[in-house]
Amino acid sequence: MRASLLLLGISSVVTAHPAAEPALEIRDQVPPAQFAIVSIALQPGGRELLEKTLHQVSDPSSPKYGHYLGREEAKALLRPRQISTDTIKGWLSKAGIAADDIETDGQFIHARIKTQQAKSLLGSGYNSTLGSQTIPVSSLPEEVGTQVTTIQYAPINLPPAFPLDNLPIGGPDPQSEIPDDLEVCKSAITPGCLRKLYHVGDYRANPEAKNLFGVAGFQNQSAQFDQLSVFLNHYAPYAANASFSVESVNGGRNRQGNNESQGEANADMQYAISMGYDIPVRFYSTAGELHDLVPDLDLPDTKSDFLEPYLEFASHLLDLDDDALPKVVSISYGANEQLFPKAYAQQVCDIFGQLGTRGVSIVVASGDIGPGLSCQSNDGTKRTKFMPSFPASCPYVTSVGATYGIGPEVAANFSSGGFSDYFDRPTWQDDSVISYLEQHGEKWKDYYNPSGRGFPDVAAQGLNYLTWSHGNESSFTGTSVSAPAFAGLIALLNDHRLANGEPFMGFLNPWIYSIGNDAFTDITESKSLGCDGTSIAGLKSPVIPNAGWSAVSGWDPVTGWGTPLFDKLLTLSCVQQMVRQ
């Protein structure tokens, strides 16, 4: 079972699904690697500087708003203590790793080792049957483990070559593809429907290479160039000549062909490109599996179940040169927060925060299991509880829930949301979330953490998106398509700001919660559903009658602030100019 199953909608709402994916063919076997890189993330001396700096560059009332950091400055925000660096270097040296094969890179130490050294160095947590993997810190010597946040092992294989210059080519005016009447959008969603509903109109960006829009790909999902072409010709002819570039992360391969697993990747790219037209878009094909999970009733088998390798993906982005860094990143994957070791989730979230200080907007799907399905803690107490999802619960990302319907839009009952058990509520969220809790927090008080980061932040349509995969039209449902559709609008806002001599939007949430929320349609009808007694794995789980978060006036934990109105977002995106003046 794969973690992306946690992003499937509840069957009572999801009436159409993409075509079944064929079994992935294994071919072009890569010879066994002789060397590997062990990347060790050290415990930071503190996170206060990261939080302070991120808030300063992201708060539109701050004189430092938009004064983003370079790569090395961002890395320096989480410098480890010297004792941590010395301890890890000493441990590696005693293990026979030559000094020339050890590199210190801020919060990370990277060691080049022979693959046959892995077992003796990494202990019982190393699995020789896997390739890239995250090693449980508990398998390290105690004096080492106390200095480490996470440790990754990655065999050194030659990365595949991918074209990096397939930038979009202009097409006709987008306005010609927008339906005159939204009535046709009640049964299926197309790019034209979203442009009409969210007031995008005929806005078209200038295809500047520095305004790069990134989409994360996992689980051997491959975005297909030919399927994109068919989709655009059918549903977005204004972008018919658009394409995308591909970048390999951790040895990822974006294989082409009808036998490749592609449904999620195709849907993400098709709506990222059609909504963010004419922004250059890049697919980050990310290989690897995280088996160091804390099993629960949804993913109970640590051998066959796995999570996406978010740390490898986030670390790759952090290491990019400033001019190669995407300015918006869309992530359509996630799982129960409790499945991730807390230190791992914290490390990934920290890197997302560092990317925010560099002017990157991270947009994440909130999930498709409402308040949760298994609804039981995995800490040994078996406490009945709601299930926040990660990485949507990270306070340094913008989480996107789902709606459906036209006139009015209402909350989709699969839209995940709630309150984090790992991350405290950030200050920029205090006013809106405390107001919500004062009015509505009593109802489910025994099942959630009222001091946790609330999510989602915003929402977008999430039901019955028309897509193209395996040579056929498909209907795709979930917040996993809501996220790239919303992220495309943020990429357009970046285009608008560049044209006005302003920096990129960067970390969005302080702006959304202080100014931008006036540019959203408040969703006040329907609710999420979950905790019905059966987990994703089919196991018996606690039942919480009528469990779910209701959409209410103002921010709520099923649709956030609501759905975007692009014309208003355009106006408010430059409000900070007046603040500074």
WOHUJO-V815619 format. One record per residue. RES is the residue in one small letter. PHI is phi in whole degrees, 0 to 359 (999 if undefined). PSI is psi in whole degrees, -180 to 180 (* if undefined). OMEGA is omega as a letter, one per 30 degrees, with the letter a starting at -180 (NA if undefined). Layout:
BEGIN
<<RES PHI PSI OMEGA> <RES PHI PSI OMEGA>>
END
This chain:
BEGIN
<<m 999 141 a> <r 253 153 a> <a 296 -25 a> <s 294 -14 l> <l 299 -23 l> <l 286 -4 l> <l 251 22 l> <l 269 142 a> <g 286 161 l> <i 287 137 a> <s 297 -24 a> <s 291 -18 l> <v 250 -40 a> <v 282 108 a> <t 257 -9 l> <a 215 143 a> <h 229 159 l> <p 298 160 l> <a 302 148 a> <a 300 139 a> <e 281 139 l> <p 287 161 l> <a 297 139 a> <l 286 127 l> <e 279 137 l> <i 261 120 a> <r 207 176 a> <d 50 53 a> <q 301 136 l> <v 272 132 l> <p 302 148 l> <p 304 137 a> <a 285 146 l> <q 263 -20 a> <f 230 161 l> <a 214 160 l> <i 251 128 l> <v 255 117 a> <s 252 120 a> <i 247 118 l> <a 270 123 a> <l 271 152 l> <q 299 127 l> <p 288 155 l> <g 295 -24 l> <g 174 162 a> <r 250 1 a> <e 299 -41 a> <l 293 -39 l> <l 299 -50 a> <e 297 -43 a> <k 295 -47 a> <t 294 -44 a> <l 299 -41 l> <h 295 -40 a> <q 297 -41 a> <v 276 -8 a> <s 248 -13 a> <d 272 117 a> <p 297 -15 l> <s 270 -4 a> <s 275 140 l> <p 295 -15 l> <k 262 10 a> <y 303 128 l> <g 80 1 l> <h 272 76 a> <y 285 159 a> <l 267 158 l> <g 277 176 a> <r 302 -52 a> <e 291 -34 l> <e 296 -41 l> <a 294 -41 l> <k 297 -34 a> <a 292 -13 a> <l 291 -19 a> <l 235 46 l> <r 297 136 l> <p 282 166 l> <r 288 151 a> <q 298 -34 a> <i 297 -33 l> <s 293 -46 l> <t 299 -46 a> <d 295 -40 a> <t 297 -45 a> <i 290 -41 l> <k 298 -40 l> <g 296 -41 l> <w 297 -45 l> <l 295 -40 l> <s 297 -44 l> <k 296 -26 l> <a 278 1 l> <g 91 14 l> <i 276 123 a> <a 294 149 a> <a 301 -35 l> <d 293 -18 a> <d 262 9 l> <i 243 125 a> <e 237 130 l> <t 263 127 a> <d 225 76 l> <g 64 -117 a> <q 281 -3 a> <f 245 149 l> <i 238 127 a> <h 250 132 l> <a 235 132 l> <r 267 120 a> <i 233 163 l> <k 281 144 a> <t 299 -30 l> <q 287 -10 l> <q 274 -11 a> <a 299 -46 a> <k 296 -45 a> <s 290 -32 a> <l 281 -43 a> <l 260 -9 l> <g 76 -158 a> <s 292 -17 a> <g 285 -14 l> <y 277 133 a> <n 243 110 a> <s 292 -15 a> <t 277 -11 l> <l 259 161 l> <g 270 -115 l> <s 298 139 a> <q 201 156 l> <t 263 128 a> <i 269 130 l> <p 300 130 l> <v 299 -28 a> <s 296 -18 a> <s 275 -5 a> <l 271 159 l> <p 305 145 a> <e 303 -43 a> <e 292 -21 l> <v 273 -47 a> <g 301 -32 a> <t 290 -15 a> <q 260 -1 a> <v 244 140 l> <t 269 -53 l> <t 215 161 l> <i 219 130 a> <q 242 145 l> <y 239 129 a> <a 220 115 l> <p 300 147 l> <i 268 106 l> <n 242 155 l> <l 293 125 a> <p 289 149 l> <p 292 153 l> <a 270 136 l> <f 228 148 l> <p 291 136 a> <l 241 16 a> <d 230 23 l> <n 277 71 a> <l 278 154 a> <p 299 149 l> <i 243 138 a> <g 299 154 l> <g 222 -164 a> <p 294 172 l> <d 298 127 a> <p 301 -27 a> <q 303 -31 a> <s 292 -15 a> <e 257 3 a> <i 272 128 a> <p 295 145 l> <d 288 -30 a> <d 233 125 a> <l 290 -5 l> <e 303 -36 a> <v 290 -14 a> <c 268 0 a> <k 286 -23 a> <s 260 -23 a> <a 201 148 a> <i 255 134 l> <t 233 169 l> <p 304 -37 l> <g 297 -39 l> <c 299 -46 a> <l 294 -39 l> <r 296 -38 l> <k 289 -50 a> <l 296 -38 a> <y 257 17 l> <h 60 38 l> <v 280 -33 l> <g 59 -136 a> <d 261 21 a> <y 299 133 l> <r 222 130 a> <a 277 161 l> <n 273 128 a> <p 283 70 l> <e 276 132 a> <a 299 -31 a> <k 286 -15 l> <n 265 63 a> <l 277 139 a> <f 245 118 a> <g 254 144 l> <v 233 127 a> <a 278 136 l> <g 236 136 a> <f 226 176 l> <q 59 35 l> <n 62 19 l> <q 288 133 a> <s 242 126 l> <a 278 123 a> <q 264 126 l> <f 296 -42 a> <d 290 -35 l> <q 290 -34 l> <l 298 -44 a> <s 300 -44 l> <v 296 -44 a> <f 301 -48 a> <l 295 -39 l> <n 295 -34 a> <h 280 -45 a> <y 244 -16 a> <a 213 64 a> <p 302 -24 l> <y 298 -22 a> <a 246 25 a> <a 301 -29 a> <n 264 6 a> <a 288 153 l> <s 216 -164 l> <f 208 160 l> <s 258 167 a> <v 229 138 l> <e 231 130 a> <s 278 132 l> <v 239 125 l> <n 60 31 l> <g 84 15 a> <g 296 147 a> <r 232 125 l> <n 264 74 a> <r 293 146 l> <q 255 143 l> <g 141 152 a> <n 292 -18 a> <n 273 0 a> <e 275 147 l> <s 292 125 a> <q 210 -8 a> <g 305 -54 a> <e 295 -45 a> <a 299 -43 l> <n 297 -48 a> <a 300 -45 a> <d 299 -48 a> <m 290 -38 a> <q 296 -38 l> <y 273 -28 l> <a 298 -46 a> <i 288 -43 a> <s 287 -32 l> <m 275 -30 a> <g 262 17 a> <y 300 131 g> <d 243 39 a> <i 285 138 l> <p 293 132 a> <v 242 139 l> <r 234 134 l> <f 263 122 a> <y 263 95 a> <s 282 109 a> <t 248 119 l> <a 267 164 l> <g 113 162 l> <e 221 141 l> <l 260 106 l> <h 263 -8 l> <d 278 64 a> <l 254 161 l> <v 261 103 a> <p 298 148 l> <d 221 -169 a> <l 290 -20 l> <d 277 -44 l> <l 234 86 a> <p 271 -12 a> <d 248 107 a> <t 288 -13 l> <k 277 -46 a> <s 264 -28 l> <d 277 149 l> <f 204 164 l> <l 245 166 l> <e 288 148 a> <p 278 70 a> <y 297 -33 a> <l 293 -42 l> <e 298 -42 a> <f 295 -50 a> <a 296 -41 l> <s 296 -38 l> <h 300 -46 l> <l 296 -42 a> <l 299 -32 a> <d 279 -10 a> <l 292 147 l> <d 299 155 a> <d 302 -38 a> <d 280 -6 l> <a 253 2 a> <l 275 129 l> <p 293 146 a> <k 266 -17 l> <v 225 136 l> <v 231 129 l> <s 251 130 l> <i 235 121 a> <s 254 21 a> <y 236 162 l> <g 173 173 a> <a 201 175 l> <n 308 132 l> <e 305 -39 a> <q 291 -15 l> <l 290 -26 a> <f 271 131 l> <p 307 137 a> <k 301 -40 l> <a 297 -36 l> <y 294 -48 l> <a 300 -40 l> <q 296 -41 a> <q 296 -46 l> <v 298 -46 a> <c 297 -41 l> <d 303 -44 a> <i 293 -38 l> <f 301 -38 l> <g 295 -42 l> <q 298 -39 l> <l 296 -36 l> <g 299 -38 l> <t 291 -15 l> <r 264 6 l> <g 90 22 a> <v 260 134 l> <s 263 118 l> <i 260 118 a> <v 246 126 a> <v 229 137 l> <a 296 138 a> <s 283 -21 a> <g 114 166 a> <d 234 32 a> <i 235 28 l> <g 55 -132 l> <p 283 -5 a> <g 134 164 l> <l 246 -52 a> <s 287 -39 l> <c 54 40 l> <q 216 135 a> <s 292 154 l> <n 246 25 a> <d 264 10 l> <g 99 -19 a> <t 275 -19 a> <k 55 40 a> <r 287 137 l> <t 285 128 a> <k 200 161 l> <f 284 161 a> <m 243 96 l> <p 293 155 a> <s 246 153 l> <f 235 142 g> <p 273 8 a> <a 300 -27 a> <s 278 -9 l> <c 297 130 a> <p 290 -8 a> <y 260 11 l> <v 239 162 l> <t 257 115 a> <s 266 136 a> <v 243 118 l> <g 271 -170 a> <a 230 148 l> <t 233 174 l> <y 206 167 l> <g 90 155 l> <i 233 123 l> <g 61 66 g> <p 259 165 l> <e 283 140 l> <v 228 165 a> <a 293 135 l> <a 283 135 a> <n 287 -8 l> <f 268 -9 a> <s 297 116 a> <s 283 151 l> <g 182 176 a> <g 146 -140 a> <f 220 133 a> <s 293 145 l> <d 266 -13 a> <y 260 -35 a> <f 241 131 l> <d 291 157 l> <r 294 127 l> <p 286 158 a> <t 297 -35 a> <w 294 -12 a> <q 257 -6 a> <d 304 -54 a> <d 302 -50 a> <s 289 -42 a> <v 285 -40 l> <i 298 -40 l> <s 299 -43 l> <y 298 -46 a> <l 295 -37 l> <e 297 -33 a> <q 267 -32 a> <h 229 -2 a> <g 286 -17 a> <e 290 -31 a> <k 301 -45 a> <w 246 31 a> <k 301 -24 a> <d 277 -4 a> <y 240 5 a> <y 211 169 a> <n 260 104 a> <p 292 -15 l> <s 264 3 a> <g 276 162 l> <r 300 125 l> <g 273 144 l> <f 210 158 g> <p 281 176 l> <d 265 -34 a> <v 215 -176 l> <a 210 168 l> <a 203 165 l> <q 311 141 a> <g 222 8 a> <l 241 129 l> <n 60 55 l> <y 283 129 l> <l 283 128 l> <t 225 180 l> <w 225 122 l> <s 211 146 l> <h 54 33 l> <g 79 10 a> <n 226 152 l> <e 290 136 l> <s 229 162 l> <s 244 125 a> <f 242 135 a> <t 231 141 l> <g 140 163 l> <t 295 -15 l> <s 294 -20 l> <v 261 -25 l> <s 299 -40 a> <a 297 -54 a> <p 294 -30 l> <a 296 -45 l> <f 292 -42 a> <a 300 -34 l> <g 300 -37 l> <l 292 -36 l> <i 294 -38 l> <a 299 -37 l> <l 292 -37 l> <l 298 -39 l> <n 299 -40 l> <d 299 -45 l> <h 298 -43 a> <r 292 -40 l> <l 300 -41 l> <a 295 -24 l> <n 259 14 l> <g 73 22 a> <e 254 156 l> <p 288 173 l> <f 295 162 a> <m 298 -38 a> <g 67 -153 l> <f 298 120 a> <l 277 -30 a> <n 297 -43 l> <p 301 -35 l> <w 290 -45 a> <i 299 -46 a> <y 283 -18 a> <s 256 -34 a> <i 231 -50 a> <g 293 -18 a> <n 296 -17 l> <d 288 -10 a> <a 256 28 l> <f 232 145 l> <t 279 118 a> <d 290 126 l> <i 263 123 a> <t 232 11 a> <e 234 150 l> <s 79 -178 a> <k 203 167 l> <s 275 161 a> <l 225 150 l> <g 178 -167 l> <c 53 50 a> <d 262 7 l> <g 108 -5 a> <t 226 129 a> <s 278 173 l> <i 300 -34 l> <a 281 1 l> <g 84 13 a> <l 272 151 l> <k 295 132 a> <s 225 164 l> <p 299 146 l> <v 255 129 l> <i 243 104 a> <p 304 131 l> <n 61 25 a> <a 299 138 l> <g 156 159 l> <w 262 134 l> <s 269 145 l> <a 283 127 a> <v 225 174 l> <s 297 134 a> <g 85 -163 l> <w 293 142 l> <d 212 159 a> <p 274 36 l> <v 226 -34 l> <t 231 6 a> <g 61 -131 l> <w 277 -8 l> <g 113 -158 a> <t 255 150 a> <p 283 149 l> <l 242 102 a> <f 297 -37 a> <d 298 -39 l> <k 287 -37 l> <l 300 -40 l> <l 302 -46 a> <t 295 -48 a> <l 286 -19 a> <s 294 -18 l> <c 247 14 l> <v 298 -32 a> <q 299 -20 l> <q 301 -45 a> <m 290 -34 l> <v 299 -44 a> <r 290 -33 a> <q 287 * NA>>
END
